[in-house]
Each structure stands twice: as C-alpha cells, then as structure tokens.
Amino acid sequence: LATLTQDTVTIAEGSASEVARMMFEATKVPGVSEHLPRELRGIYWMKGNPIPEELMAIQYGQWHEDEGLMVLPLAPFMWSWAGGKPKDAPSKMYTEDRTAAVSSAQTLIIAQNALSAKFETCKAGRGHTRQPLVCDTTDREDELAYANLQLHQFANLTEVVDFGPLLALIAQSSFLSGASGAWTMQKQRNAKGGTAWRRVTQWGACKECADIEAGSYDMVKVIDADGNVVQPWYDEFVKYMGDVPLVTWSGWKDAAARDKAAEIQDGYVKAVQAGEAPKMMPVEVC
C-alpha cells in the first residue's frame, strides 16, 4: 500500500488562487452538484486545521433529501494540502517541503474514506452536543445549522470509523487508545449563505462521552456556488498561503494505474475481512 500513490496517481500543484479555481471547476459536475443545498456548494478553507489540509470541495457529494444526509466520497480535486509551511501555520504538523502534504494525501487516497453528514436544526443538535454550540439554538427552522459527522473506511457506509483511537494515532500515544471522539459541523451565527462553519472536534476519556474540545477549526467559504470569490475569506486565504503552493490529487496516471489501485485496495479489504491484515482504522459496525 505504501507504493500505491507513488505508482498510480497524479498530483497537481499551483498557487492558492489557481488550485482553488481548479478544484471548483473540477467538482462542479452536472447531475450532482445542483442536488446539494446551495449553502453547501463551493470551496471551503479549513482555517486553523492542525493537519496541513487547506481546501475542500463539498459540492461533489451526494444529497439524500428525505434524510437530510450528505455523503462525500474522496475523489480527485476534492481536497488540497499545503505543499510547504505557511508563515502562520496553525501547528507543527506542517513541513517546509511537501512531505507532510504527501503523507496526508497518501493516507486519504489509500483509505478511500467517505464522510457522511446528518444535518438538522441547532436545537436538535443540542441533544447530541451540550457544548460548544456555536450555531443559533433559538432557530428551529434552519435544518442545515448542525451536522453530526461520520467517517466510513473504503466508503463502506455500513461501518463507522471510531474517532477515539485516531487521537492516539495523532498524538502518538497508546495511553489515549481508549478515548472517544465526536465530530460536528455547526453553522456560525450570522453567517449568510453557509459561508462560515465551525468544525468542532471533541474527545473523551471513555466511550460514553466526548466533552473535551481539541483540534476544532473554522470552515469558511472562499468560492461560492456560482464560482464567485467570497470575501474576506478568499483574500485572507491567499495571503495566508503566500508563496507556498497547494497540492491536490488530480487523478490516476492512466486506466491501467486506476485498475491497479483498485486491485490493491480490493485485495487489502479481503485480507482485512479474512483477518489476515489489520484494519487501517478502528471501525464499528452500524
């Protein structure tokens, strides 16, 4: 698996403005994007994310209207990483070269995670998150104010990644292996058109609760559903990146490479199911 991305994928690199536009155009797909709520479409900056991930595209997700559920695959041009260390990088996980970006990209590409988000009102979200709640708890009508997030390895929606052990992996400490974790996405008050959200990340010492916030960041829109830049976030992002390039997964080298990747991943999944290989991430069966 370590050689999967080196042998099979292509990586695009460019300035902050170039890659943001590239991601928007590549993920605005007829028959897909228009089905998502307009507030969710566009390109978001993961401002303050301690991992060197910078931009994400939500508009290539699948929307299930009756359930208020969004499912995001990992596909080319949906994610980008800092190909270096911006002057005001939010953590020590960044590197001066592309090492951290490539490592993070490899992890996501190999795992082929799908992210699901169950949206509801902020008032309903209070039943899951007591604090922090940055969304407007007095608004009972906005059904896109709060979302509970789940991660599904290899895009298997019948299994859910247990966030807790990820903390031990990030912190490189086995002491935290029994922790619990919860991720939510909350619309910030007075944010028009879904331009600003808080991606709340919480952890706990036991499996029953996750009440310690650590690693949260803002999700702010830099390009909207129509392809227009959103201020002040767009200019702030370009300034933050400076001369540091953005790196994004742009696709497979060719059809043979894509088929090779699928073969490797299918083989790994079968080995996991047979108990012959460890799961890349702890999972719970729904």
Short mmCIF file of the C-alpha atoms (twelve columns), coordinates in Angstrom:
data_MODEL
# 
_entry.id   MODEL 
# 
loop_
_atom_site.group_PDB 
_atom_site.id 
_atom_site.type_symbol 
_atom_site.label_atom_id 
_atom_site.label_alt_id 
_atom_site.label_comp_id 
_atom_site.label_asym_id 
_atom_site.label_seq_id 
_atom_site.Cartn_x 
_atom_site.Cartn_y 
_atom_site.Cartn_z 
_atom_site.pdbx_PDB_model_num 
ATOM 1   C CA . LEU A 1   0.000   0.000   0.000   1 
ATOM 2   C CA . ALA A 2   2.901   2.359   0.611   1 
ATOM 3   C CA . THR A 3   3.694   2.391   -3.113  1 
ATOM 4   C CA . LEU A 4   0.093   2.754   -4.248  1 
ATOM 5   C CA . THR A 5   0.053   6.517   -4.643  1 
ATOM 6   C CA . GLN A 6   3.618   6.723   -5.954  1 
ATOM 7   C CA . ASP A 7   2.853   4.371   -8.830  1 
ATOM 8   C CA . THR A 8   -0.690  5.246   -9.752  1 
ATOM 9   C CA . VAL A 9   -1.839  8.792   -9.066  1 
ATOM 10  C CA . THR A 10  -1.125  12.226  -10.468 1 
ATOM 11  C CA . ILE A 11  -0.633  15.280  -8.291  1 
ATOM 12  C CA . ALA A 12  -1.334  18.868  -9.348  1 
ATOM 13  C CA . GLU A 13  0.391   21.840  -7.751  1 
ATOM 14  C CA . GLY A 14  -0.199  25.562  -8.046  1 
ATOM 15  C CA . SER A 15  -0.790  28.817  -6.223  1 
ATOM 16  C CA . ALA A 16  -3.640  29.218  -3.746  1 
ATOM 17  C CA . SER A 17  -5.828  31.004  -6.285  1 
ATOM 18  C CA . GLU A 18  -5.041  28.553  -9.108  1 
ATOM 19  C CA . VAL A 19  -5.802  25.398  -7.130  1 
ATOM 20  C CA . ALA A 20  -8.952  26.864  -5.549  1 
ATOM 21  C CA . ARG A 21  -10.334 27.601  -9.039  1 
ATOM 22  C CA . MET A 22  -9.147  24.219  -10.308 1 
ATOM 23  C CA . MET A 23  -10.996 22.430  -7.514  1 
ATOM 24  C CA . PHE A 24  -14.206 24.384  -8.101  1 
ATOM 25  C CA . GLU A 25  -14.341 23.694  -11.835 1 
ATOM 26  C CA . ALA A 26  -13.446 20.001  -11.475 1 
ATOM 27  C CA . THR A 27  -16.041 19.224  -8.787  1 
ATOM 28  C CA . LYS A 28  -18.973 21.211  -10.174 1 
ATOM 29  C CA . VAL A 29  -20.468 18.265  -12.038 1 
ATOM 30  C CA . PRO A 30  -23.871 18.467  -13.789 1 
ATOM 31  C CA . GLY A 31  -26.304 15.976  -12.337 1 
ATOM 32  C CA . VAL A 32  -24.520 16.003  -8.972  1 
ATOM 33  C CA . SER A 33  -23.733 19.477  -7.662  1 
ATOM 34  C CA . GLU A 34  -27.144 21.035  -8.235  1 
ATOM 35  C CA . HIS A 35  -28.816 18.464  -5.988  1 
ATOM 36  C CA . LEU A 36  -26.903 19.643  -2.927  1 
ATOM 37  C CA . PRO A 37  -28.328 22.574  -0.948  1 
ATOM 38  C CA . ARG A 38  -26.914 25.792  -2.361  1 
ATOM 39  C CA . GLU A 39  -25.471 26.747  1.026   1 
ATOM 40  C CA . LEU A 40  -23.163 23.738  0.954   1 
ATOM 41  C CA . ARG A 41  -21.781 24.187  -2.543  1 
ATOM 42  C CA . GLY A 42  -18.429 25.811  -3.240  1 
ATOM 43  C CA . ILE A 43  -14.873 25.580  -1.944  1 
ATOM 44  C CA . TYR A 44  -14.060 25.817  1.758   1 
ATOM 45  C CA . TRP A 45  -10.873 26.733  3.587   1 
ATOM 46  C CA . MET A 46  -10.237 24.610  6.689   1 
ATOM 47  C CA . LYS A 47  -8.878  27.569  8.589   1 
ATOM 48  C CA . GLY A 48  -6.894  26.569  11.657  1 
ATOM 49  C CA . ASN A 49  -6.885  22.849  10.885  1 
ATOM 50  C CA . PRO A 50  -3.807  21.459  12.692  1 
ATOM 51  C CA . ILE A 51  -3.321  18.905  9.894   1 
ATOM 52  C CA . PRO A 52  -1.850  20.541  6.728   1 
ATOM 53  C CA . GLU A 53  -5.162  20.225  4.857   1 
ATOM 54  C CA . GLU A 54  -6.286  23.541  3.392   1 
ATOM 55  C CA . LEU A 55  -9.198  23.397  0.926   1 
ATOM 56  C CA . MET A 56  -12.100 21.006  0.478   1 
ATOM 57  C CA . ALA A 57  -14.926 20.774  -2.063  1 
ATOM 58  C CA . ILE A 58  -18.307 19.690  -0.720  1 
ATOM 59  C CA . GLN A 59  -20.267 20.155  -3.949  1 
ATOM 60  C CA . TYR A 60  -19.329 16.729  -5.354  1 
ATOM 61  C CA . GLY A 61  -21.275 14.999  -2.572  1 
ATOM 62  C CA . GLN A 62  -24.495 13.036  -2.807  1 
ATOM 63  C CA . TRP A 63  -27.534 14.565  -1.126  1 
ATOM 64  C CA . HIS A 64  -30.348 12.474  0.357   1 
ATOM 65  C CA . GLU A 65  -33.209 14.932  0.743   1 
ATOM 66  C CA . ASP A 66  -35.538 12.837  2.887   1 
ATOM 67  C CA . GLU A 67  -32.859 12.131  5.491   1 
ATOM 68  C CA . GLY A 68  -31.059 15.475  5.331   1 
ATOM 69  C CA . LEU A 69  -27.938 13.404  4.715   1 
ATOM 70  C CA . MET A 70  -24.862 14.273  2.667   1 
ATOM 71  C CA . VAL A 71  -22.297 11.638  1.661   1 
ATOM 72  C CA . LEU A 72  -18.898 12.791  0.406   1 
ATOM 73  C CA . PRO A 73  -16.541 10.409  -1.377  1 
ATOM 74  C CA . LEU A 74  -12.840 11.102  -1.724  1 
ATOM 75  C CA . ALA A 75  -12.279 11.900  -5.385  1 
ATOM 76  C CA . PRO A 76  -9.711  13.922  -7.341  1 
ATOM 77  C CA . PHE A 77  -9.746  17.695  -6.753  1 
ATOM 78  C CA . MET A 78  -11.890 17.416  -3.607  1 
ATOM 79  C CA . TRP A 79  -9.041  18.063  -1.165  1 
ATOM 80  C CA . SER A 80  -5.828  20.049  -1.130  1 
ATOM 81  C CA . TRP A 81  -2.807  20.266  1.137   1 
ATOM 82  C CA . ALA A 82  -0.105  22.848  1.840   1 
ATOM 83  C CA . GLY A 83  2.999   21.962  -0.156  1 
ATOM 84  C CA . GLY A 84  5.146   23.685  2.434   1 
ATOM 85  C CA . LYS A 85  4.764   25.630  5.661   1 
ATOM 86  C CA . PRO A 86  2.837   28.934  5.587   1 
ATOM 87  C CA . LYS A 87  4.247   31.645  7.842   1 
ATOM 88  C CA . ASP A 88  1.271   31.390  10.228  1 
ATOM 89  C CA . ALA A 89  0.752   27.623  10.020  1 
ATOM 90  C CA . PRO A 90  -1.533  26.566  12.926  1 
ATOM 91  C CA . SER A 91  0.543   23.587  14.105  1 
ATOM 92  C CA . LYS A 92  3.901   21.800  13.997  1 
ATOM 93  C CA . MET A 93  2.498   19.103  11.710  1 
ATOM 94  C CA . TYR A 94  3.466   21.169  8.656   1 
ATOM 95  C CA . THR A 95  6.835   20.670  6.945   1 
ATOM 96  C CA . GLU A 96  8.934   23.082  4.919   1 
ATOM 97  C CA . ASP A 97  8.623   20.845  1.860   1 
ATOM 98  C CA . ARG A 98  5.823   18.615  0.506   1 
ATOM 99  C CA . THR A 99  6.494   15.769  2.956   1 
ATOM 100 C CA . ALA A 100 3.524   16.430  5.248   1 
ATOM 101 C CA . ALA A 101 1.216   17.105  2.304   1 
ATOM 102 C CA . VAL A 102 2.151   13.892  0.504   1 
ATOM 103 C CA . SER A 103 1.852   11.833  3.694   1 
ATOM 104 C CA . SER A 104 -1.618  13.190  4.452   1 
ATOM 105 C CA . ALA A 105 -2.719  12.760  0.843   1 
ATOM 106 C CA . GLN A 106 -1.467  9.161   0.734   1 
ATOM 107 C CA . THR A 107 -3.404  8.306   3.881   1 
ATOM 108 C CA . LEU A 108 -6.687  9.605   2.484   1 
ATOM 109 C CA . ILE A 109 -6.237  8.177   -1.007  1 
ATOM 110 C CA . ILE A 110 -5.351  4.713   0.278   1 
ATOM 111 C CA . ALA A 111 -8.136  4.598   2.882   1 
ATOM 112 C CA . GLN A 112 -10.734 5.923   0.387   1 
ATOM 113 C CA . ASN A 113 -12.884 7.201   3.230   1 
ATOM 114 C CA . ALA A 114 -16.372 8.522   2.703   1 
ATOM 115 C CA . LEU A 115 -17.653 11.252  5.013   1 
ATOM 116 C CA . SER A 116 -21.336 11.414  5.902   1 
ATOM 117 C CA . ALA A 117 -23.056 14.403  7.497   1 
ATOM 118 C CA . LYS A 118 -26.534 14.224  9.036   1 
ATOM 119 C CA . PHE A 119 -27.985 17.735  9.096   1 
ATOM 120 C CA . GLU A 120 -30.627 19.074  11.463  1 
ATOM 121 C CA . THR A 121 -31.557 22.213  13.372  1 
ATOM 122 C CA . CYS A 122 -29.250 23.609  16.007  1 
ATOM 123 C CA . LYS A 123 -31.937 22.978  18.620  1 
ATOM 124 C CA . ALA A 124 -31.979 19.289  17.653  1 
ATOM 125 C CA . GLY A 125 -28.191 19.282  17.725  1 
ATOM 126 C CA . ARG A 126 -28.310 20.215  21.377  1 
ATOM 127 C CA . GLY A 127 -29.424 16.646  22.026  1 
ATOM 128 C CA . HIS A 128 -26.003 15.467  20.830  1 
ATOM 129 C CA . THR A 129 -23.713 18.347  21.773  1 
ATOM 130 C CA . ARG A 130 -24.222 20.243  25.001  1 
ATOM 131 C CA . GLN A 131 -21.227 22.454  24.357  1 
ATOM 132 C CA . PRO A 132 -19.706 24.067  22.437  1 
ATOM 133 C CA . LEU A 133 -22.682 25.087  20.323  1 
ATOM 134 C CA . VAL A 134 -21.786 27.960  18.010  1 
ATOM 135 C CA . CYS A 135 -24.958 27.641  15.934  1 
ATOM 136 C CA . ASP A 136 -28.135 29.529  16.865  1 
ATOM 137 C CA . THR A 137 -30.070 27.371  19.328  1 
ATOM 138 C CA . THR A 138 -33.103 29.668  19.095  1 
ATOM 139 C CA . ASP A 139 -33.580 28.941  15.371  1 
ATOM 140 C CA . ARG A 140 -35.918 25.976  14.962  1 
ATOM 141 C CA . GLU A 141 -36.286 26.258  11.178  1 
ATOM 142 C CA . ASP A 142 -32.766 26.092  9.741   1 
ATOM 143 C CA . GLU A 143 -32.310 22.377  9.060   1 
ATOM 144 C CA . LEU A 144 -28.734 22.917  7.862   1 
ATOM 145 C CA . ALA A 145 -27.462 24.512  11.072  1 
ATOM 146 C CA . TYR A 146 -25.877 21.440  12.634  1 
ATOM 147 C CA . ALA A 147 -24.445 18.180  11.317  1 
ATOM 148 C CA . ASN A 148 -23.142 15.077  13.019  1 
ATOM 149 C CA . LEU A 149 -20.209 13.645  11.038  1 
ATOM 150 C CA . GLN A 150 -19.198 10.033  10.486  1 
ATOM 151 C CA . LEU A 151 -16.272 8.535   8.597   1 
ATOM 152 C CA . HIS A 152 -16.535 5.311   6.583   1 
ATOM 153 C CA . GLN A 153 -13.354 3.495   5.585   1 
ATOM 154 C CA . PHE A 154 -13.222 2.248   1.989   1 
ATOM 155 C CA . ALA A 155 -16.568 4.086   1.558   1 
ATOM 156 C CA . ASN A 156 -18.372 1.218   3.306   1 
ATOM 157 C CA . LEU A 157 -21.391 3.004   4.767   1 
ATOM 158 C CA . THR A 158 -22.306 0.016   6.939   1 
ATOM 159 C CA . GLU A 159 -19.219 0.575   9.084   1 
ATOM 160 C CA . VAL A 160 -18.257 3.677   11.019  1 
ATOM 161 C CA . VAL A 161 -14.714 4.650   11.976  1 
ATOM 162 C CA . ASP A 162 -14.272 5.035   15.707  1 
ATOM 163 C CA . PHE A 163 -12.815 8.527   16.045  1 
ATOM 164 C CA . GLY A 164 -11.397 7.911   19.524  1 
ATOM 165 C CA . PRO A 165 -8.318  5.834   18.594  1 
ATOM 166 C CA . LEU A 166 -7.455  8.438   15.955  1 
ATOM 167 C CA . LEU A 167 -6.448  10.712  18.821  1 
ATOM 168 C CA . ALA A 168 -3.885  8.140   19.972  1 
ATOM 169 C CA . LEU A 169 -2.617  7.883   16.409  1 
ATOM 170 C CA . ILE A 170 -2.266  11.659  16.012  1 
ATOM 171 C CA . ALA A 171 -0.710  12.121  19.448  1 
ATOM 172 C CA . GLN A 172 1.475   9.007   19.040  1 
ATOM 173 C CA . SER A 173 0.377   7.817   22.483  1 
ATOM 174 C CA . SER A 174 -1.098  4.382   23.247  1 
ATOM 175 C CA . PHE A 175 -2.398  5.838   26.525  1 
ATOM 176 C CA . LEU A 176 -5.178  7.513   24.527  1 
ATOM 177 C CA . SER A 177 -6.270  4.393   22.639  1 
ATOM 178 C CA . GLY A 178 -9.427  4.042   24.742  1 
ATOM 179 C CA . ALA A 179 -10.635 7.576   24.055  1 
ATOM 180 C CA . SER A 180 -13.899 8.506   22.375  1 
ATOM 181 C CA . GLY A 181 -14.376 11.122  19.681  1 
ATOM 182 C CA . ALA A 182 -17.145 13.161  18.091  1 
ATOM 183 C CA . TRP A 183 -17.040 15.494  15.087  1 
ATOM 184 C CA . THR A 184 -19.708 18.033  14.217  1 
ATOM 185 C CA . MET A 185 -20.196 20.836  11.715  1 
ATOM 186 C CA . GLN A 186 -22.017 23.887  13.051  1 
ATOM 187 C CA . LYS A 187 -23.121 26.957  11.146  1 
ATOM 188 C CA . GLN A 188 -21.759 30.095  12.737  1 
ATOM 189 C CA . ARG A 189 -24.302 32.688  13.784  1 
ATOM 190 C CA . ASN A 190 -24.960 35.482  11.283  1 
ATOM 191 C CA . ALA A 191 -23.076 33.577  8.563   1 
ATOM 192 C CA . LYS A 192 -25.051 34.210  5.378   1 
ATOM 193 C CA . GLY A 193 -25.280 31.608  2.650   1 
ATOM 194 C CA . GLY A 194 -23.382 28.986  4.592   1 
ATOM 195 C CA . THR A 195 -20.156 30.998  4.370   1 
ATOM 196 C CA . ALA A 196 -18.817 30.130  7.828   1 
ATOM 197 C CA . TRP A 197 -19.000 26.972  9.918   1 
ATOM 198 C CA . ARG A 198 -17.219 25.623  12.956  1 
ATOM 199 C CA . ARG A 199 -15.845 22.099  12.601  1 
ATOM 200 C CA . VAL A 200 -15.984 21.059  16.229  1 
ATOM 201 C CA . THR A 201 -13.732 18.180  17.271  1 
ATOM 202 C CA . GLN A 202 -14.270 16.680  20.721  1 
ATOM 203 C CA . TRP A 203 -12.671 13.856  22.678  1 
ATOM 204 C CA . GLY A 204 -13.387 11.943  25.860  1 
ATOM 205 C CA . ALA A 205 -11.632 9.617   28.279  1 
ATOM 206 C CA . CYS A 206 -14.361 6.973   27.983  1 
ATOM 207 C CA . LYS A 207 -16.650 5.625   25.257  1 
ATOM 208 C CA . GLU A 208 -19.797 7.224   26.662  1 
ATOM 209 C CA . CYS A 209 -18.923 10.882  26.177  1 
ATOM 210 C CA . ALA A 210 -16.598 13.256  24.340  1 
ATOM 211 C CA . ASP A 211 -16.653 16.610  26.084  1 
ATOM 212 C CA . ILE A 212 -13.079 17.889  25.665  1 
ATOM 213 C CA . GLU A 213 -12.655 20.150  22.645  1 
ATOM 214 C CA . ALA A 214 -9.304  19.967  20.865  1 
ATOM 215 C CA . GLY A 215 -8.410  20.384  17.216  1 
ATOM 216 C CA . SER A 216 -11.503 22.329  16.135  1 
ATOM 217 C CA . TYR A 217 -11.225 24.751  13.247  1 
ATOM 218 C CA . ASP A 218 -13.298 27.053  11.046  1 
ATOM 219 C CA . MET A 219 -14.678 26.083  7.652   1 
ATOM 220 C CA . VAL A 220 -15.058 29.285  5.652   1 
ATOM 221 C CA . LYS A 221 -16.177 29.536  2.045   1 
ATOM 222 C CA . VAL A 222 -13.695 31.080  -0.396  1 
ATOM 223 C CA . ILE A 223 -15.634 30.341  -3.618  1 
ATOM 224 C CA . ASP A 224 -19.431 30.183  -3.686  1 
ATOM 225 C CA . ALA A 225 -21.882 28.033  -5.663  1 
ATOM 226 C CA . ASP A 226 -21.650 30.342  -8.696  1 
ATOM 227 C CA . GLY A 227 -17.872 30.447  -8.767  1 
ATOM 228 C CA . ASN A 228 -17.597 33.904  -7.210  1 
ATOM 229 C CA . VAL A 229 -14.924 34.559  -4.592  1 
ATOM 230 C CA . VAL A 230 -16.221 35.123  -1.063  1 
ATOM 231 C CA . GLN A 231 -14.695 37.957  0.925   1 
ATOM 232 C CA . PRO A 232 -12.975 38.469  3.259   1 
ATOM 233 C CA . TRP A 233 -12.112 34.766  3.338   1 
ATOM 234 C CA . TYR A 234 -10.705 34.477  -0.176  1 
ATOM 235 C CA . ASP A 235 -8.172  37.289  0.191   1 
ATOM 236 C CA . GLU A 236 -7.287  36.121  3.690   1 
ATOM 237 C CA . PHE A 237 -6.594  32.606  2.420   1 
ATOM 238 C CA . VAL A 238 -4.429  33.781  -0.487  1 
ATOM 239 C CA . LYS A 239 -2.451  35.992  1.915   1 
ATOM 240 C CA . TYR A 240 -2.085  33.132  4.407   1 
ATOM 241 C CA . MET A 241 -0.664  30.789  1.765   1 
ATOM 242 C CA . GLY A 242 1.692   33.402  0.350   1 
ATOM 243 C CA . ASP A 243 4.232   31.716  -1.934  1 
ATOM 244 C CA . VAL A 244 3.536   28.249  -0.514  1 
ATOM 245 C CA . PRO A 245 1.954   26.067  -3.223  1 
ATOM 246 C CA . LEU A 246 -1.151  23.939  -2.835  1 
ATOM 247 C CA . VAL A 247 -1.077  20.252  -3.692  1 
ATOM 248 C CA . THR A 248 -4.148  18.311  -4.829  1 
ATOM 249 C CA . TRP A 249 -4.855  14.801  -6.047  1 
ATOM 250 C CA . SER A 250 -5.688  15.272  -9.733  1 
ATOM 251 C CA . GLY A 251 -6.458  11.699  -10.788 1 
ATOM 252 C CA . TRP A 252 -4.941  8.436   -11.994 1 
ATOM 253 C CA . LYS A 253 -1.985  8.262   -14.373 1 
ATOM 254 C CA . ASP A 254 -3.991  6.103   -16.771 1 
ATOM 255 C CA . ALA A 255 -6.701  3.411   -16.839 1 
ATOM 256 C CA . ALA A 256 -4.177  0.679   -16.057 1 
ATOM 257 C CA . ALA A 257 -2.966  2.581   -12.988 1 
ATOM 258 C CA . ARG A 258 -6.532  3.073   -11.788 1 
ATOM 259 C CA . ASP A 259 -7.253  -0.636  -12.204 1 
ATOM 260 C CA . LYS A 260 -4.041  -1.489  -10.361 1 
ATOM 261 C CA . ALA A 261 -5.069  0.724   -7.450  1 
ATOM 262 C CA . ALA A 262 -8.495  -0.907  -7.315  1 
ATOM 263 C CA . GLU A 263 -6.889  -4.354  -7.329  1 
ATOM 264 C CA . ILE A 264 -4.536  -3.468  -4.481  1 
ATOM 265 C CA . GLN A 265 -7.309  -1.936  -2.408  1 
ATOM 266 C CA . ASP A 266 -9.715  -4.825  -3.054  1 
ATOM 267 C CA . GLY A 267 -7.004  -7.251  -2.006  1 
ATOM 268 C CA . TYR A 268 -6.416  -5.336  1.208   1 
ATOM 269 C CA . VAL A 269 -10.146 -5.239  2.022   1 
ATOM 270 C CA . LYS A 270 -10.414 -9.013  1.507   1 
ATOM 271 C CA . ALA A 271 -7.357  -9.574  3.710   1 
ATOM 272 C CA . VAL A 272 -8.924  -7.456  6.464   1 
ATOM 273 C CA . GLN A 273 -12.201 -9.365  6.200   1 
ATOM 274 C CA . ALA A 274 -10.311 -12.650 6.440   1 
ATOM 275 C CA . GLY A 275 -8.411  -11.463 9.497   1 
ATOM 276 C CA . GLU A 276 -5.116  -11.607 7.626   1 
ATOM 277 C CA . ALA A 277 -4.407  -7.861  7.830   1 
ATOM 278 C CA . PRO A 278 -5.200  -5.180  10.401  1 
ATOM 279 C CA . LYS A 279 -7.815  -2.555  9.683   1 
ATOM 280 C CA . MET A 280 -6.237  0.777   8.859   1 
ATOM 281 C CA . MET A 281 -8.670  2.496   11.209  1 
ATOM 282 C CA . PRO A 282 -10.791 1.081   14.052  1 
ATOM 283 C CA . VAL A 283 -14.388 0.661   12.895  1 
ATOM 284 C CA . GLU A 284 -17.755 -0.102  14.439  1 
ATOM 285 C CA . VAL A 285 -20.490 -1.949  12.540  1 
ATOM 286 C CA . CYS A 286 -23.703 0.043   12.223  1 
# 
